[in-house]
Amino acid sequence: MNFERMERKNTLFSLLCTILLSLDEIFAASPVITNLPSTVSVGESETADRSIFFLSTSDADGDPVSCSVQSSTPASAPFRTLQDTILQKTGVYTDNATFNFATTATYLLTIRCTDGTNNVDGVLTVNVIDNDLLDITNLPATETRDASTTGASVTIFTCTHSDALSHTTITYSMMSIPASSSFTISTAGVVTTTQALNLETNSQILLYITVTDSFISLTEVLTVQLTNVNNIPHFSNLPNTVSVSESVASGYVFYTLTPTDLDAGATLSYTMDVQPATHAGYISLNTLTNQVSLVTGFNYEDVNYFNLSFTITDGLASNTETLNVIIVNAHEGCYFHQAIYYVTTVEGAAGSNSLNPGFVIQDYDGTTTWTLEFLPGNNSERFSIANTGLISFAVDYNIDNSAMASTVILTVKCVDTTGQTGTTKVQITIGMLMTILLCLGRRRTLSLLISTLLPGRCLDHLTLRMQIMMQQLMVDRPVLGLRQLPLLLRTMPLGPIAESISKLLLSDP
């Protein structure tokens, strides 16, 4: 039973693969011959194997394309295709040709190009010119020159040709492989330099020279071999990619370039381009030491990637290479929004008087969990702090007779999940409210209560206007004034003890 199931699965899998392959063939792009149909001419007296036409092809899928003569009219025409590996094109060539204008003045060649899946055909018409023959008699050839001494406008080669019918117009054109701007050819076939050859960086250039009499065109190659060619300077340690932590300090050298030039005594100079350009000022290049350094601190949250392009030149040739800089996110400490916070309370027992300074804490890494603690010093052992930010007494706190400080400034530290920290200050002012009430009696004036409860250093918790109004109220209408005390106390950060103190005052006969 299991065997039958496996067989069915294998059959379905094979069928699916067949369908997918079929779909791939159906939707695969066909190659394109971009310069057919076309017409060329050949001399009746031509016997050499010559290129008469180069095919231009493309394939939308990027598949390699090959071409051949599929058929001809008349049959067995003396032509073939060959792949030119330098030009990376397929050429149509004569093949042991013996032309007879009287019997065959025109050949129709069906050229088929394929990408291995799809085919495309095009027609090349070849006309035979009666008794004609065009030839560059001194090509192919090789010309050797000293690049260090050959200047501009120097003639390095002159083409000669034969033309059986003595056409009045014979013209030349040229292309170079690899591409070079160092040479030009006149319509008369004179090849000259366009610049001093010490600016040329290629030791060998193939000049494809084409001659035409307006009917027949043929192409031959002049190979230019250069000696003492200027070597292109470069950086031996580029291209490259490096990673740099965002935590490195300004001035940090994170890469040193290694320039190289095989020409002894070459004077080199350098430039740098920084992308993104908006952050170009973050990085500098010391052109004396070739050191790449940080000008201002990296910030991963702002930009996390740089592309640096370095250009090196010896005055004759230049080269540009890249360094990719990846900024690595470093753990960053939590931080408080204020440098100092203020709270006011009254003396009390351990664990009492829960104070909320209103800490606002954030973390660049997005962490939302941290622990809080006091740094040692300045009575910090007498207070405790929860991770919620609430502060309370760790001991029974009593400031009578200066037993304990009435004002302390403590350092609060936050610790995030990565161990990074941040600090702030909190000033805690402690009043003697309970002692004052017990010692002075419950019907003393509010003015005395305020002046004792709120010493000058913490009067910022009540405006002067409020104090004057409440004192006057107590003189004119003391009962009403006492009833306003809960409202007054609620304006102060005294916590839940405010209401109980108010009730205590109001309960006195």
VENDA-V894782 format. One record per helix or strand. SS is the DSSP state (a for helix, b for strand). FROM is the first residue (numbers start at 1). LEN is the number of residues. Records with the same first field share a line. If there is no record, write none. Layout:
SS->FROM-LEN ; FROM-LEN
//
This chain:
a->2-26 ; 197-3 ; 277-6 ; 380-3 ; 400-3 ; 433-8 ; 446-8 ; 456-6 ; 464-13 ; 478-6 ; 485-6 ; 497-10
b->32-2 ; 38-6 ; 51-5 ; 57-2 ; 66-8 ; 79-6 ; 89-6 ; 106-9 ; 119-11 ; 134-3 ; 141-6 ; 155-4 ; 161-3 ; 171-7 ; 183-3 ; 190-4 ; 204-9 ; 217-11 ; 234-2 ; 240-6 ; 253-4 ; 259-2 ; 269-7 ; 283-4 ; 291-4 ; 305-9 ; 318-11 ; 334-3 ; 340-7 ; 348-1 ; 355-2 ; 361-3 ; 370-5 ; 383-3 ; 390-4 ; 397-1 ; 407-10 ; 421-11
//
